Amino acid sequence: MNRRLLKNIFAAWLLVGTLGLLIFPCSTKAQIYTFVDEKGVMHFSNVPTDSRYKLIRSKRLSRKKYSKLAPGQCSLHIEKAARRYGVDPCLVKAVIKMESNFNCRAVSKKGAQGLMQLMPGTARDMRVANPFDPKDNIFGGTRYLRMMLDLFQGDVKLALAAYNAGPERVKALGRIPPFPETMNYVDKVLYHYQKYKITSPDV
């Protein structure tokens, strides 16, 4: 191993701590990947898109560092997004509750981001410029939820299952996939949905 590569690796370890705090200050589990290209340049990412990326650190961060919003702080964005895309605002609120518990900086193990936990590809498709911005994320997530409702002819249960497990799996089965995670997800979102309809029907 040559001295230049050793220096790069040492520099990476010094930078990782800073990157983990600056880039992922509010995720429950910050994961940073890196690789050195043929020119000796080091690359970093939290969502590896190249097979050369290797996980170099996985650190659980304090829940106290979450940027958690009170439900009421999202209300205006939820109301506007729901009106634009024709979705019940209480349903949007229930999805946010289940996906991130109103943590606008949440990042899942799979790389889903923000309040409505949009995967990077979905965020791009929904034209979300910044998935950690509450307004952008809510509008993108609500638009995607509207697409799932349209795809499954307004069947809320199937739309929620598709939001969680992906539309292709739901279409292939024609029902909620028999995955404990997805079945639990649908049940809990519906629970919160009904609760919000009773306690805050106008969001």
C-alpha positions in Angstrom: 0.0 0.0 0.0 1.7 3.3 -1.1 2.0 6.4 1.1 -0.4 8.4 -1.0 -3.2 5.9 -0.5 -2.4 5.7 3.3 -2.7 9.4 3.5 -6.0 9.3 1.7 -7.4 6.7 4.0 -6.2 8.5 7.1 -7.8 11.8 5.8 -11.0 9.9 5.2 -11.3 8.8 8.8 -10.6 12.4 10.0 -13.3 13.7 7.6 -15.9 11.1 8.3 -16.8 12.4 11.8 -17.3 15.9 10.5 -19.3 14.7 7.4 -21.4 12.5 9.6 -22.5 15.5 11.7 -22.8 18.0 8.9 -24.5 15.9 6.3 -26.5 13.5 8.5 -27.2 15.4 11.7 -30.7 14.1 12.2 -30.7 10.5 11.0 -30.9 7.7 13.5 -28.1 5.8 11.8 -25.6 7.7 9.6 -23.9 5.5 7.0 -21.0 6.9 4.9 -19.5 5.1 1.9 -16.3 5.9 0.1 -13.9 4.8 -2.6 -10.7 6.0 -4.2 -10.8 6.3 -7.9 -8.0 5.6 -10.4 -6.8 9.2 -10.0 -6.5 8.9 -6.2 -9.5 11.1 -5.6 -11.7 10.1 -2.7 -15.5 10.0 -3.1 -18.1 10.0 -0.3 -21.8 9.3 -0.3 -24.6 8.2 2.0 -26.4 6.5 -0.9 -23.8 4.5 -2.9 -24.5 4.5 -6.6 -21.2 2.8 -7.6 -20.2 -0.8 -6.8 -16.8 0.5 -5.6 -18.3 2.3 -2.6 -17.5 0.6 0.7 -19.1 1.4 4.1 -16.5 2.9 6.3 -18.6 4.0 9.2 -21.9 3.3 10.8 -22.7 5.3 13.9 -25.9 5.6 15.9 -26.7 9.2 16.7 -28.6 10.7 19.6 -32.3 11.0 19.1 -32.0 14.4 20.8 -30.4 15.7 17.6 -33.5 15.1 15.5 -35.0 18.1 13.7 -38.5 17.1 14.8 -41.5 19.3 13.9 -44.7 19.6 15.8 -47.5 18.3 13.6 -49.0 21.8 13.5 -45.9 23.2 11.9 -46.6 21.0 8.8 -50.2 21.8 8.6 -50.1 24.6 6.0 -47.9 22.5 3.7 -50.1 19.5 4.2 -53.2 21.5 3.5 -51.9 23.0 0.3 -50.4 19.8 -1.0 -53.5 17.8 -0.2 -55.6 20.4 -2.0 -53.4 20.5 -5.1 -53.3 16.7 -5.5 -56.8 15.9 -4.1 -55.7 13.8 -1.2 -57.3 13.8 2.3 -55.0 16.0 4.4 -55.5 13.6 7.3 -54.2 10.8 5.2 -51.1 12.8 4.3 -50.6 13.6 8.0 -51.0 9.9 8.9 -48.4 8.8 6.4 -45.9 11.4 7.8 -46.6 10.2 11.3 -45.8 6.6 10.3 -42.9 7.4 8.0 -40.8 9.8 10.1 -42.9 10.8 13.1 -42.5 14.4 11.8 -38.7 14.3 11.7 -37.8 16.3 8.6 -34.2 15.1 8.7 -35.0 11.4 8.9 -32.9 9.0 6.8 -33.8 5.3 6.7 -31.4 2.4 6.3 -32.4 2.1 2.7 -31.8 5.8 2.0 -35.3 7.1 2.2 -35.3 10.8 3.2 -37.4 13.4 5.0 -40.9 13.6 6.4 -42.5 11.3 3.9 -39.4 9.1 3.5 -38.9 9.5 -0.3 -36.3 7.4 -1.9 -33.8 9.5 -4.0 -35.2 8.1 -7.3 -38.8 8.9 -6.2 -37.8 12.4 -5.0 -36.3 13.1 -8.5 -39.4 11.8 -10.2 -41.6 14.0 -8.0 -39.3 17.0 -8.7 -38.3 17.4 -5.1 -35.3 19.7 -5.1 -34.5 19.2 -1.4 -36.0 16.1 0.3 -35.1 17.6 3.8 -37.1 20.7 3.1 -40.6 20.1 4.7 -42.5 21.8 1.9 -40.7 20.1 -0.9 -40.9 16.7 0.8 -44.6 17.0 1.6 -45.6 18.1 -1.9 -43.5 15.3 -3.4 -44.8 12.7 -1.1 -48.4 13.8 -1.5 -48.0 13.7 -5.3 -46.6 10.2 -5.1 -49.4 9.1 -2.8 -51.9 10.5 -5.3 -50.3 8.4 -8.0 -50.7 5.3 -5.9 -54.3 6.1 -5.2 -55.0 6.6 -8.9 -53.1 3.4 -9.8 -55.3 1.4 -7.4 -58.6 3.1 -8.2 -58.8 4.9 -4.9 -58.2 1.9 -2.7 -56.5 3.4 0.3 -55.2 0.1 1.6 -53.6 -0.9 -1.6 -52.2 2.6 -2.2 -50.6 2.6 1.2 -49.2 -0.9 0.6 -47.7 0.3 -2.6 -46.2 3.4 -0.9 -44.5 1.1 1.5 -43.6 -2.0 -0.6 -43.6 -0.6 -4.1 -46.5 -0.6 -6.7 -45.1 -3.5 -8.7 -45.4 -5.9 -5.8 -48.9 -4.9 -5.1 -50.0 -5.0 -8.7 -48.5 -8.5 -9.1 -50.5 -9.8 -6.1 -53.6 -7.7 -6.4 -53.7 -7.3 -2.7 -51.5 -6.2 0.2 -48.3 -8.2 0.1 -48.0 -10.7 3.0 -45.0 -9.0 4.5 -45.3 -8.3 8.2 -43.7 -4.8 7.7 -46.2 -3.8 5.0 -49.3 -5.2 6.8 -48.2 -3.5 10.0 -47.5 -0.3 8.1 -51.0 -0.2 6.5 -52.7 -0.9 9.8 -50.9 1.8 11.6 -51.3 4.4 9.0 -55.1 3.7 8.9 -55.1 3.9 12.7 -53.5 7.4 12.6 -55.7 8.4 9.7 -58.9 7.7 11.6 -57.5 9.4 14.7 -56.7 12.5 12.8 -60.1 12.6 11.1 -61.6 12.7 14.6 -59.2 15.0 16.4 -58.2 17.3 13.6 -60.4 16.9 10.5 -59.2 20.2 9.1 -55.5 19.4 9.9 
